[in-house]
Amino acid sequence: MSTQVTALPDRFCTWCKVPMRKRLVGDEAYVHYICPKCLFQHTCRWSHSPGKQLSS
């Protein structure tokens, strides 16, 4: 994995408001978030360019 997980933007759970775990999936094309408390999941496209933001 070329991108460090710590370089990925943080996200808080919609319901629990706790920090979600994150990892790159789909050949590093998407970032997958999962709440450790309620298991709510969210996936969004990840741009490999450092200046670009995530899109939902």
C-alpha positions as CSV (number, residue, x, y, z in Angstrom):
1,M,0.0,0.0,0.0
2,S,1.7,3.2,-1.1
3,T,-0.5,5.7,0.8
4,Q,-0.2,5.8,4.5
5,V,-3.5,5.4,6.4
6,T,-2.5,8.3,8.6
7,A,-2.5,10.5,5.5
8,L,-6.2,9.8,4.9
9,P,-8.7,12.3,6.2
10,D,-10.4,11.5,9.5
11,R,-14.2,10.9,9.7
12,F,-16.5,10.7,12.7
13,C,-19.4,8.4,12.9
14,T,-22.7,10.0,11.9
15,W,-24.5,8.5,15.0
16,C,-21.8,7.8,17.7
17,K,-19.5,10.8,16.9
18,V,-16.4,8.6,17.5
19,P,-13.5,8.5,15.1
20,M,-13.9,5.8,12.5
21,R,-11.2,3.3,11.4
22,K,-10.1,3.8,7.8
23,R,-8.3,1.8,5.1
24,L,-7.8,1.9,1.4
25,V,-9.7,-0.6,-0.7
26,G,-10.3,-1.3,-4.4
27,D,-6.6,-1.0,-5.6
28,E,-6.3,2.2,-3.4
29,A,-9.2,3.9,-5.4
30,Y,-11.5,4.1,-2.3
31,V,-11.2,4.8,1.4
32,H,-13.4,2.6,3.6
33,Y,-14.5,3.9,7.0
34,I,-16.0,1.8,9.7
35,C,-17.2,2.8,13.2
36,P,-15.7,0.6,15.9
37,K,-18.7,1.2,18.1
38,C,-21.9,0.7,16.0
39,L,-20.2,-0.7,12.8
40,F,-21.7,2.0,10.5
41,Q,-19.7,1.9,7.2
42,H,-19.0,4.5,4.6
43,T,-16.9,4.3,1.4
44,C,-15.8,7.2,-0.8
45,R,-13.5,7.7,-3.7
46,W,-9.9,8.5,-2.9
47,S,-7.8,10.7,-5.1
48,H,-4.1,9.8,-5.2
49,S,-3.3,13.5,-5.9
50,P,-2.2,15.3,-2.6
51,G,-4.1,18.5,-3.5
52,K,-7.5,16.9,-4.2
53,Q,-10.2,16.2,-1.7
54,L,-12.5,13.2,-1.1
55,S,-15.8,13.0,-3.0
56,S,-18.8,11.1,-1.7
